Amino acid sequence: MVVDVKAPNRYFYQQRIRPPRFVSSDFEKGGILVASAMAQYLDKPSDLGIFLLGPSESLPGRIRSGSCLYRLVSAGHAPKLIGVELDSWDEEDAVAKVAATLDALDLKSAPGGSRRVGRPGPC
């Protein structure tokens, strides 16, 4: 398991240097905010939610997705989540990957005739 450690901005200020751009944004807080928004939908009666994980080579994507996923799983939403890792930030590729995931789920043939999917949130 790889654990990413992001130095807090205060470390750079204490060293009297300007923080690098990638550190100046709080990606973890972004994941917390997205998890909060997603939880509102996952708390409602729906069978599942599609969780888009940022590309593994993207530090911001890993931090934001990890923070978001941790909070959703800790809140008991794991059984309702289907994770889809994005290969890149390209919008067309992301849409194609989600569409393929939905096709593979074959939602219309589920018992009861149909399954509702919670509104996805960007992480």
MODELLER restraints for C-alpha pairs under 7 A, 6 or more apart:
rsr = mdl.restraints
at = mdl.atoms
rsr.add(forms.Gaussian(group=physical.xy_distance, feature=features.Distance(at['CA:9:A'], at['CA:19:A']), mean=5.99, stdev=0.5))
rsr.add(forms.Gaussian(group=physical.xy_distance, feature=features.Distance(at['CA:9:A'], at['CA:23:A']), mean=6.55, stdev=0.5))
rsr.add(forms.Gaussian(group=physical.xy_distance, feature=features.Distance(at['CA:9:A'], at['CA:24:A']), mean=6.42, stdev=0.5))
rsr.add(forms.Gaussian(group=physical.xy_distance, feature=features.Distance(at['CA:12:A'], at['CA:18:A']), mean=6.16, stdev=0.5))
rsr.add(forms.Gaussian(group=physical.xy_distance, feature=features.Distance(at['CA:12:A'], at['CA:19:A']), mean=5.32, stdev=0.5))
rsr.add(forms.Gaussian(group=physical.xy_distance, feature=features.Distance(at['CA:27:A'], at['CA:60:A']), mean=5.94, stdev=0.5))
rsr.add(forms.Gaussian(group=physical.xy_distance, feature=features.Distance(at['CA:27:A'], at['CA:63:A']), mean=5.97, stdev=0.5))
rsr.add(forms.Gaussian(group=physical.xy_distance, feature=features.Distance(at['CA:27:A'], at['CA:64:A']), mean=4.97, stdev=0.5))
rsr.add(forms.Gaussian(group=physical.xy_distance, feature=features.Distance(at['CA:28:A'], at['CA:63:A']), mean=5.73, stdev=0.5))
rsr.add(forms.Gaussian(group=physical.xy_distance, feature=features.Distance(at['CA:28:A'], at['CA:64:A']), mean=5.06, stdev=0.5))
rsr.add(forms.Gaussian(group=physical.xy_distance, feature=features.Distance(at['CA:28:A'], at['CA:67:A']), mean=5.50, stdev=0.5))
rsr.add(forms.Gaussian(group=physical.xy_distance, feature=features.Distance(at['CA:30:A'], at['CA:64:A']), mean=6.05, stdev=0.5))
rsr.add(forms.Gaussian(group=physical.xy_distance, feature=features.Distance(at['CA:31:A'], at['CA:64:A']), mean=4.36, stdev=0.5))
rsr.add(forms.Gaussian(group=physical.xy_distance, feature=features.Distance(at['CA:31:A'], at['CA:65:A']), mean=6.04, stdev=0.5))
rsr.add(forms.Gaussian(group=physical.xy_distance, feature=features.Distance(at['CA:31:A'], at['CA:67:A']), mean=4.95, stdev=0.5))
rsr.add(forms.Gaussian(group=physical.xy_distance, feature=features.Distance(at['CA:31:A'], at['CA:68:A']), mean=4.20, stdev=0.5))
rsr.add(forms.Gaussian(group=physical.xy_distance, feature=features.Distance(at['CA:31:A'], at['CA:123:A']), mean=6.38, stdev=0.5))
rsr.add(forms.Gaussian(group=physical.xy_distance, feature=features.Distance(at['CA:32:A'], at['CA:67:A']), mean=6.09, stdev=0.5))
rsr.add(forms.Gaussian(group=physical.xy_distance, feature=features.Distance(at['CA:32:A'], at['CA:68:A']), mean=5.37, stdev=0.5))
rsr.add(forms.Gaussian(group=physical.xy_distance, feature=features.Distance(at['CA:34:A'], at['CA:68:A']), mean=6.41, stdev=0.5))
rsr.add(forms.Gaussian(group=physical.xy_distance, feature=features.Distance(at['CA:34:A'], at['CA:121:A']), mean=6.74, stdev=0.5))
rsr.add(forms.Gaussian(group=physical.xy_distance, feature=features.Distance(at['CA:34:A'], at['CA:123:A']), mean=6.47, stdev=0.5))
rsr.add(forms.Gaussian(group=physical.xy_distance, feature=features.Distance(at['CA:35:A'], at['CA:68:A']), mean=4.82, stdev=0.5))
rsr.add(forms.Gaussian(group=physical.xy_distance, feature=features.Distance(at['CA:35:A'], at['CA:71:A']), mean=6.37, stdev=0.5))
rsr.add(forms.Gaussian(group=physical.xy_distance, feature=features.Distance(at['CA:35:A'], at['CA:72:A']), mean=6.07, stdev=0.5))
rsr.add(forms.Gaussian(group=physical.xy_distance, feature=features.Distance(at['CA:38:A'], at['CA:121:A']), mean=5.84, stdev=0.5))
rsr.add(forms.Gaussian(group=physical.xy_distance, feature=features.Distance(at['CA:39:A'], at['CA:72:A']), mean=6.77, stdev=0.5))
rsr.add(forms.Gaussian(group=physical.xy_distance, feature=features.Distance(at['CA:41:A'], at['CA:118:A']), mean=5.93, stdev=0.5))
rsr.add(forms.Gaussian(group=physical.xy_distance, feature=features.Distance(at['CA:41:A'], at['CA:119:A']), mean=6.53, stdev=0.5))
rsr.add(forms.Gaussian(group=physical.xy_distance, feature=features.Distance(at['CA:42:A'], at['CA:49:A']), mean=6.95, stdev=0.5))
rsr.add(forms.Gaussian(group=physical.xy_distance, feature=features.Distance(at['CA:42:A'], at['CA:77:A']), mean=6.92, stdev=0.5))
rsr.add(forms.Gaussian(group=physical.xy_distance, feature=features.Distance(at['CA:42:A'], at['CA:118:A']), mean=6.31, stdev=0.5))
rsr.add(forms.Gaussian(group=physical.xy_distance, feature=features.Distance(at['CA:46:A'], at['CA:116:A']), mean=5.39, stdev=0.5))
rsr.add(forms.Gaussian(group=physical.xy_distance, feature=features.Distance(at['CA:46:A'], at['CA:117:A']), mean=5.90, stdev=0.5))
rsr.add(forms.Gaussian(group=physical.xy_distance, feature=features.Distance(at['CA:46:A'], at['CA:118:A']), mean=5.71, stdev=0.5))
rsr.add(forms.Gaussian(group=physical.xy_distance, feature=features.Distance(at['CA:47:A'], at['CA:80:A']), mean=6.03, stdev=0.5))
rsr.add(forms.Gaussian(group=physical.xy_distance, feature=features.Distance(at['CA:47:A'], at['CA:115:A']), mean=6.33, stdev=0.5))
rsr.add(forms.Gaussian(group=physical.xy_distance, feature=features.Distance(at['CA:47:A'], at['CA:116:A']), mean=5.84, stdev=0.5))
rsr.add(forms.Gaussian(group=physical.xy_distance, feature=features.Distance(at['CA:47:A'], at['CA:117:A']), mean=6.07, stdev=0.5))
rsr.add(forms.Gaussian(group=physical.xy_distance, feature=features.Distance(at['CA:48:A'], at['CA:80:A']), mean=4.06, stdev=0.5))
rsr.add(forms.Gaussian(group=physical.xy_distance, feature=features.Distance(at['CA:48:A'], at['CA:81:A']), mean=5.56, stdev=0.5))
rsr.add(forms.Gaussian(group=physical.xy_distance, feature=features.Distance(at['CA:48:A'], at['CA:117:A']), mean=5.26, stdev=0.5))
rsr.add(forms.Gaussian(group=physical.xy_distance, feature=features.Distance(at['CA:48:A'], at['CA:118:A']), mean=5.92, stdev=0.5))
rsr.add(forms.Gaussian(group=physical.xy_distance, feature=features.Distance(at['CA:49:A'], at['CA:80:A']), mean=5.74, stdev=0.5))
rsr.add(forms.Gaussian(group=physical.xy_distance, feature=features.Distance(at['CA:49:A'], at['CA:81:A']), mean=4.91, stdev=0.5))
rsr.add(forms.Gaussian(group=physical.xy_distance, feature=features.Distance(at['CA:49:A'], at['CA:82:A']), mean=6.19, stdev=0.5))
rsr.add(forms.Gaussian(group=physical.xy_distance, feature=features.Distance(at['CA:49:A'], at['CA:117:A']), mean=5.66, stdev=0.5))
rsr.add(forms.Gaussian(group=physical.xy_distance, feature=features.Distance(at['CA:49:A'], at['CA:118:A']), mean=4.78, stdev=0.5))
rsr.add(forms.Gaussian(group=physical.xy_distance, feature=features.Distance(at['CA:49:A'], at['CA:119:A']), mean=6.68, stdev=0.5))
rsr.add(forms.Gaussian(group=physical.xy_distance, feature=features.Distance(at['CA:49:A'], at['CA:120:A']), mean=6.04, stdev=0.5))
rsr.add(forms.Gaussian(group=physical.xy_distance, feature=features.Distance(at['CA:50:A'], at['CA:81:A']), mean=5.87, stdev=0.5))
rsr.add(forms.Gaussian(group=physical.xy_distance, feature=features.Distance(at['CA:50:A'], at['CA:82:A']), mean=4.92, stdev=0.5))
rsr.add(forms.Gaussian(group=physical.xy_distance, feature=features.Distance(at['CA:50:A'], at['CA:83:A']), mean=6.08, stdev=0.5))
rsr.add(forms.Gaussian(group=physical.xy_distance, feature=features.Distance(at['CA:50:A'], at['CA:120:A']), mean=5.55, stdev=0.5))
rsr.add(forms.Gaussian(group=physical.xy_distance, feature=features.Distance(at['CA:51:A'], at['CA:81:A']), mean=6.29, stdev=0.5))
rsr.add(forms.Gaussian(group=physical.xy_distance, feature=features.Distance(at['CA:51:A'], at['CA:82:A']), mean=5.76, stdev=0.5))
rsr.add(forms.Gaussian(group=physical.xy_distance, feature=features.Distance(at['CA:51:A'], at['CA:83:A']), mean=4.66, stdev=0.5))
rsr.add(forms.Gaussian(group=physical.xy_distance, feature=features.Distance(at['CA:51:A'], at['CA:84:A']), mean=6.00, stdev=0.5))
rsr.add(forms.Gaussian(group=physical.xy_distance, feature=features.Distance(at['CA:51:A'], at['CA:120:A']), mean=6.53, stdev=0.5))
rsr.add(forms.Gaussian(group=physical.xy_distance, feature=features.Distance(at['CA:51:A'], at['CA:121:A']), mean=6.99, stdev=0.5))
rsr.add(forms.Gaussian(group=physical.xy_distance, feature=features.Distance(at['CA:52:A'], at['CA:83:A']), mean=5.96, stdev=0.5))
rsr.add(forms.Gaussian(group=physical.xy_distance, feature=features.Distance(at['CA:52:A'], at['CA:84:A']), mean=4.93, stdev=0.5))
rsr.add(forms.Gaussian(group=physical.xy_distance, feature=features.Distance(at['CA:52:A'], at['CA:85:A']), mean=5.82, stdev=0.5))
rsr.add(forms.Gaussian(group=physical.xy_distance, feature=features.Distance(at['CA:52:A'], at['CA:86:A']), mean=6.67, stdev=0.5))
rsr.add(forms.Gaussian(group=physical.xy_distance, feature=features.Distance(at['CA:52:A'], at['CA:122:A']), mean=6.37, stdev=0.5))
rsr.add(forms.Gaussian(group=physical.xy_distance, feature=features.Distance(at['CA:52:A'], at['CA:123:A']), mean=5.97, stdev=0.5))
rsr.add(forms.Gaussian(group=physical.xy_distance, feature=features.Distance(at['CA:53:A'], at['CA:61:A']), mean=6.96, stdev=0.5))
rsr.add(forms.Gaussian(group=physical.xy_distance, feature=features.Distance(at['CA:53:A'], at['CA:65:A']), mean=5.35, stdev=0.5))
rsr.add(forms.Gaussian(group=physical.xy_distance, feature=features.Distance(at['CA:53:A'], at['CA:83:A']), mean=6.74, stdev=0.5))
rsr.add(forms.Gaussian(group=physical.xy_distance, feature=features.Distance(at['CA:53:A'], at['CA:84:A']), mean=5.95, stdev=0.5))
rsr.add(forms.Gaussian(group=physical.xy_distance, feature=features.Distance(at['CA:53:A'], at['CA:85:A']), mean=4.53, stdev=0.5))
rsr.add(forms.Gaussian(group=physical.xy_distance, feature=features.Distance(at['CA:53:A'], at['CA:86:A']), mean=5.96, stdev=0.5))
rsr.add(forms.Gaussian(group=physical.xy_distance, feature=features.Distance(at['CA:53:A'], at['CA:123:A']), mean=6.03, stdev=0.5))
rsr.add(forms.Gaussian(group=physical.xy_distance, feature=features.Distance(at['CA:54:A'], at['CA:61:A']), mean=4.02, stdev=0.5))
rsr.add(forms.Gaussian(group=physical.xy_distance, feature=features.Distance(at['CA:54:A'], at['CA:62:A']), mean=5.86, stdev=0.5))
rsr.add(forms.Gaussian(group=physical.xy_distance, feature=features.Distance(at['CA:54:A'], at['CA:65:A']), mean=6.09, stdev=0.5))
rsr.add(forms.Gaussian(group=physical.xy_distance, feature=features.Distance(at['CA:54:A'], at['CA:85:A']), mean=6.19, stdev=0.5))
rsr.add(forms.Gaussian(group=physical.xy_distance, feature=features.Distance(at['CA:54:A'], at['CA:86:A']), mean=5.58, stdev=0.5))
rsr.add(forms.Gaussian(group=physical.xy_distance, feature=features.Distance(at['CA:54:A'], at['CA:123:A']), mean=6.63, stdev=0.5))
rsr.add(forms.Gaussian(group=physical.xy_distance, feature=features.Distance(at['CA:55:A'], at['CA:61:A']), mean=5.95, stdev=0.5))
rsr.add(forms.Gaussian(group=physical.xy_distance, feature=features.Distance(at['CA:55:A'], at['CA:62:A']), mean=7.00, stdev=0.5))
rsr.add(forms.Gaussian(group=physical.xy_distance, feature=features.Distance(at['CA:55:A'], at['CA:85:A']), mean=6.22, stdev=0.5))
rsr.add(forms.Gaussian(group=physical.xy_distance, feature=features.Distance(at['CA:55:A'], at['CA:86:A']), mean=4.95, stdev=0.5))
rsr.add(forms.Gaussian(group=physical.xy_distance, feature=features.Distance(at['CA:55:A'], at['CA:87:A']), mean=5.25, stdev=0.5))
rsr.add(forms.Gaussian(group=physical.xy_distance, feature=features.Distance(at['CA:55:A'], at['CA:88:A']), mean=5.47, stdev=0.5))
rsr.add(forms.Gaussian(group=physical.xy_distance, feature=features.Distance(at['CA:56:A'], at['CA:62:A']), mean=6.06, stdev=0.5))
rsr.add(forms.Gaussian(group=physical.xy_distance, feature=features.Distance(at['CA:64:A'], at['CA:123:A']), mean=6.20, stdev=0.5))
rsr.add(forms.Gaussian(group=physical.xy_distance, feature=features.Distance(at['CA:65:A'], at['CA:123:A']), mean=5.22, stdev=0.5))
rsr.add(forms.Gaussian(group=physical.xy_distance, feature=features.Distance(at['CA:68:A'], at['CA:123:A']), mean=6.84, stdev=0.5))
rsr.add(forms.Gaussian(group=physical.xy_distance, feature=features.Distance(at['CA:72:A'], at['CA:78:A']), mean=6.92, stdev=0.5))
rsr.add(forms.Gaussian(group=physical.xy_distance, feature=features.Distance(at['CA:86:A'], at['CA:94:A']), mean=6.10, stdev=0.5))
rsr.add(forms.Gaussian(group=physical.xy_distance, feature=features.Distance(at['CA:107:A'], at['CA:114:A']), mean=5.91, stdev=0.5))
rsr.add(forms.Gaussian(group=physical.xy_distance, feature=features.Distance(at['CA:107:A'], at['CA:115:A']), mean=5.59, stdev=0.5))
rsr.add(forms.Gaussian(group=physical.xy_distance, feature=features.Distance(at['CA:108:A'], at['CA:114:A']), mean=4.71, stdev=0.5))
rsr.add(forms.Gaussian(group=physical.xy_distance, feature=features.Distance(at['CA:108:A'], at['CA:115:A']), mean=6.81, stdev=0.5))
